[in-house]
């Protein structure tokens, strides 16, 4: 059977594969255009390069946030640009943990010829869209918006549950050091590395959770889905009346199942039992679904303080007053 026949037969089931095939074709052909015009530039650099064209030095986290790209992807792209001499990296004078990226003089010098080739490519893509009688960018943006609200995993599992009339069993259990130490670490490392870079403060807590969290008066909760641990979160004691909600992570395969919400609710109930009057948390404004979850739990945005300096990625602080009647 011809490849096209296979994709046609699969229909929407092959949408991801067909989009990737189309993306690969366009990337390869754009690469050929650059090489033909003797421009040493890679298509994947385009968003980062465009962001840096204003001459400002930006941290990796800021680039990731501005473009909506995963932190590891930005690191890979900027490292390639630095290797080619298009960009340069230096430590942030205000925070030695952060790298600042900006275009080199050589990189700035390619802007004129790049602008010319981009205009040609843009016109060619516009002609393709016209010939195909579609506005692909507009359609992609619409699909992305819908999937942000309810992703494919959530919708598919909902179909399954409706068909089988079964519901997954979620159980929130207390942390046990021997049984859960590695799971607690692995879940959090996977989450951090998806968006950011592991920092010393992460290792400090994740390598010794019993000593740094529980023995200090805090708590760790684990979430089990049909008997398998797929999520976790921690309550770190600041003082007798204030705790910090931290280290919340849910396995990729279990996202969209409401586990984060159940963990958050259980954590707030545990905080009340521990005598907390207020719970705070730190996050990053690139994590839109997480921030929406915290708001649904009752957290409100407040001004950042010095504690945020512990993590370079923290640019959002939220708090909930547990003395106010629960509204969740």
N, C-alpha and C positions, 0 to 999 in steps of 0.2 A: 504493500500500500504506500502510495506517495505521501511524503511528509505533510503536505498541505491537507491531504485527505484525513490524516490522523488528527490534526488540529481542528479541522472542520467537524469531525465526528465528536471530538471531546467538547467542543463549544466553550461555554463559560468556565468549565473545569480547567481548561488550559490557559485561562486569561493571564495568570502570572507568568507562565512560560512564554506566551506570545509577546507580552510586554517586554520581558527580558530580551527576547530575540530581536525585537524591534530596537530596543535600547542599544544592544550590542552592535547591530548593523549601523546605527547612526554614529556611535562612538568610533567604530573602526573607520568609517568613511570620513569623519571629521579628522581623525588622525592622519589619514591619507592626504587630506587637504593641507594640513599643517606641514607635513613632510614635503609635499610637492612645492609648497611656497618657501621651503627651507626655514620654517619657524620651529624652534625647539620648544614645543609646548604640548602638554597633554590635555585632552578634553576634560578629564576629571578635576583639573585645577581651576576650571572656569569660575565656579561660585566663590571660592576662596580668593582667587586673584582679583575678581571684580570688587569684593568687599574691601580689599587692601589698597585699591587704587587711589583712595583719598589720602594715602601717605601716613595714616595713623598706625601706630603699633598696637596690636591687639593680642590678648591672651587666648590660648587655645579654647578655654571654656567660653569666652565671649564669642569667638568665631562659631563654635558649635551651637551656641544658643541663637545667634543671629541667623544662621542658615538652617537650623533644625536638623543638623547632621549629627550622627553619633560621635562622641568624643574620640574613640579610636580611629574612625575614618578621617577626622580632621588631622590627627597626629600623622597618619600615613601620608596624607596629601601634602601637608606642610613639610614633612621630612624630605619628600621627593623634590619639592620646590627648592628647599635649602640645598640639597645635593646638586641641583642643576644651577645654583647661583641666582635663581630668580627671587628668592626670599632669604631673609636672615633671621636668626633667633638670638635673643639676649635675655638675661634674667631681669625680672621686674624690680627696679630699685626699691619699690615699696613692699615687695613680697618676694623673697628669693625662691619661693616654691613655684612661682609662676613664670612661664616662658612667654615673652612677647615676640610676636611675629610681624614683620613688615617687609615690603618689597625692597629689593636692592636697587641700586642705580641701573644695573643691567636689566632688572625686571621692569622698572619704569620705562626704560628705553624701548621696550618691545610694545608698548601700549598703542603707538600709532599704527604699526603694521597689523597688530591684533584687531584693532578697531575696524580696519579695512576688511579683513577677512571675515570678521564677525558680521559685518553688514551684508557681505555676500552670502554667508551661510543663512542668515536670518531671512533674506529674500528668497533663497532657494527652498527653505523649509515652509515659508508662507505659500510658495507656489505648489508645493506638495500637498499642503492642507487644502488649498483651493481646488486642486485636481481631485482630491479625495472627498471633497465636499464635506469637510468636518472641521471643528475647532477642538483639536485634541487637548490642548493645554487647559481650556475651560472645562472640558469634560473630566480631565484628570483631577483638577482642583475640586470639582463637585464630588467625585468619588472619595478623594482624600478626606474631605470634610465629613462625609457620611460615615466613613470608617473610623474616624476619630471619635465619633459619638458612640458607635457600636461596631467593634471590629469583627473580622471574619470568624475568628475562633468563637467569640461569644454567640454570634448568629447561628453558626453550625451546631454548636452544642445545644443551643435552645431548640433547634429543629429536632435533634436527637432525643432530647428530654420530652418534647411534646409527642414524639412518635412512640417512645417506649413507656411514657408515663412514669418514668423513673427520675429521681433527683439525686445528685451526688451528695454523699454524706460528708459534711464538713465538721470537724471536731477541733476545738481550740484547747490545747493542753499546756501545762507548765513545762518549762525547760528542764531537762535532765542532762547534767554535764557530760557524762560518759556517752550517753546515747545520742545527744544532739549537738555536741560541740562542733563537729566537722560539718554537719548539715547547716548549722547557723552561719558558719564561716562561708561555706560554698554558695549558699543562696545570696548572701550579701556581696561577695566578691563578683559574682556573675552580674548582679544588678549594677554595681558601681562601674564595672568595666564596660558595660553596655553604653553608658552615657558619659562617663568621666574617666579619671585616672585614680587608682588607689593612692591614698596619702598615708603618712606615718600615723596619723590619728586613727585611721581605719584599722590598721594592723594592731595598734595598741589595744583596741577594744575587741576585735574579732579573734585575736590569738588567745586572749585570756578573758572570755566572757564571764565566767564564774567569779573570778577575782575582781574584775573591773565594774561589773554590773550588779550581780546578785549579792555578793558579799558586802557591797556598799549600800545595800538597802533597796536596790531596784528589783526588776523582774524581767524575764524573757518569756514570751509566749510562742508556741509553735502551732501551725495550722496543718491539719491532716485532711486530705481529700481522699475519700474511699480508702483510708488506712495508710496513705503515703504522705510523708511530710513534704509540703509544697510551699510553705510560707512561714514567716517569722517577723517579730518585732520586739523591741526592747523598751523598757522604762528605766531611764537612768535618774537616780536620785540626785537632785541639786541641793535641796535642804528638806526639812520636815514637811513643808507645805508645797514644794515645787518639784515637779519631775519633768524630764525631757523624753518625748516620744522619739525614738531613734531606731535605726537599723531595721526599717520595715522593708521587706523584700518578698516577692512572690515569684515562683518559678514561671518561666515563659509559658509553659504548656497549661498552666492553671489560671493565667490572667483572663479577666472577663467573667470569672465565676463568682464574683462578689466576695472573694476571700480577703482582699485588702480591707473592705468595709467591716467584715466580721472581726478581723484582727484589731482594727482600730477601736471598735466598740468594746471588745473584750479588754483592750489595754486601758481604756478610760475607766471601765468598771474596776479593774485591778488597781488603778491609781487611786480611786476613791477609797478602796479598802485599805490602801497603804497610808491613807490620811492626807492625800494631796488635795490642795484647794485650787491648784492651777497646773496645767500641763502646757509646755511649749514644744516647738519643733523648728528645725531649720531645713530648708529645701532650696530648690533652684527654679526660677520661673520658666525654664524650658520644659519642666515636668508638668504639663497642663493637666493630664488625668489625675495625677497624684494631688495636685492643689485643689482640684474640684472635689476629690474624695475628702480631703481635710475640711473643706468648707461645709460639706454635707454632715460631717461629724460634729460641726460646731466651732471649729477653729476660725479665728479671725486674724487678718494681717496686722502686724505691729512693726514698729521701727526696729531695724537691726541693731545689735549691740556688739560688744567686743568678743563675745563667745563665737560669733560667726567666723572669726579669724582662724579658728581651729581647723576649718575646712575651706580651702580656696574656692570650692564650688558653691558655697552657701551665699545666696543673695536674697533669700526670703526668710522671714521669721513669722511664725504664727503662734497664737496662744488660745487656750480655752479656759474659761473660768468655771470650775466644777461646782462652785457654790450657787451658780445659776441653774435653774431647773432645766434638765436635759430636754432638748428639742428634736434629737435625731430619731 
